[in-house]
Amino acid sequence: MLDFLPFSIGILATTVACMLLGSHVIRLCSAVLFLNWATHSSFTFATGLYDPWYFLAVLDGLSAALLLTHPASKLQVILGATYASQILMHLAYGGLKLFGRFPDYDMYYDMLTIVAWAQLFVLGGGVSGDIGRRIYHSWSVWRLSAASPHHSDIGKFR
């Protein structure tokens, strides 16, 4: 439970940055990740169940379906793949429990936590790349317009 606070701060900061500075794809990805985390956290705290693998498999499936709407960007596909890996982890853990085995909860939780942090870093990289691309584009348009004698035509679509 000690990693809940750092991850909460990280996802809140990333979501705010994405909503303020990101493109519509970045905002969609950020909203899906944030709503998934909020739903998972709320369910866990409300029920006291820390391994509701059946609920999490459905929640992650819905999140992946929302992310992979057509047309999907590279960022959406990468995040969708992380949700697919989480679904496999939920099903493997649940399958062991259903067949009377005692799966290692700590390993299950640690692996899900690693994937959640990876999702956060992928989203952070997506928003920073988006910001960098816009800065470069505005700089190159400024540079072209400053060098052109007919700078009033730069950036206009015909």
LINVEN-V159092 format. One record per backbone hydrogen bond with DSSP energy under -1.0 kcal/mol. NH is the residue of the N-H (numbers start at 0). CO is the residue of the C=O. If there is no record, write none. Layout:
NH&CO ; NH&CO
//
This chain:
3&0 ; 6&2 ; 7&3 ; 8&4 ; 9&5 ; 10&6 ; 11&7 ; 12&8 ; 13&9 ; 14&10 ; 15&11 ; 16&12 ; 17&13 ; 18&14 ; 19&15 ; 20&16 ; 21&17 ; 26&22 ; 27&23 ; 28&24 ; 29&25 ; 30&26 ; 31&27 ; 32&28 ; 33&29 ; 34&30 ; 35&31 ; 36&32 ; 37&33 ; 38&34 ; 39&35 ; 40&36 ; 41&37 ; 42&38 ; 43&39 ; 44&40 ; 45&41 ; 46&42 ; 47&43 ; 52&50 ; 55&51 ; 56&52 ; 57&53 ; 58&54 ; 59&55 ; 60&56 ; 61&57 ; 62&58 ; 63&59 ; 64&60 ; 65&61 ; 66&62 ; 67&63 ; 76&72 ; 77&73 ; 78&74 ; 79&75 ; 80&76 ; 81&77 ; 82&78 ; 83&79 ; 84&80 ; 85&81 ; 86&82 ; 87&83 ; 88&84 ; 89&85 ; 90&86 ; 91&87 ; 92&88 ; 93&89 ; 94&90 ; 95&91 ; 96&92 ; 97&93 ; 98&94 ; 99&96 ; 100&95 ; 107&103 ; 108&104 ; 109&105 ; 110&106 ; 111&107 ; 112&108 ; 113&109 ; 114&110 ; 115&111 ; 116&112 ; 117&113 ; 118&114 ; 119&115 ; 120&116 ; 121&117 ; 122&118 ; 123&119 ; 124&120 ; 125&121 ; 126&122 ; 127&123 ; 128&124 ; 129&125 ; 130&126 ; 131&127 ; 132&128 ; 133&129 ; 134&130 ; 135&131 ; 136&132 ; 137&133 ; 138&134 ; 139&135 ; 140&136 ; 141&137 ; 142&138 ; 143&139 ; 144&140 ; 145&141 ; 146&142 ; 147&143 ; 152&149 ; 155&152
//
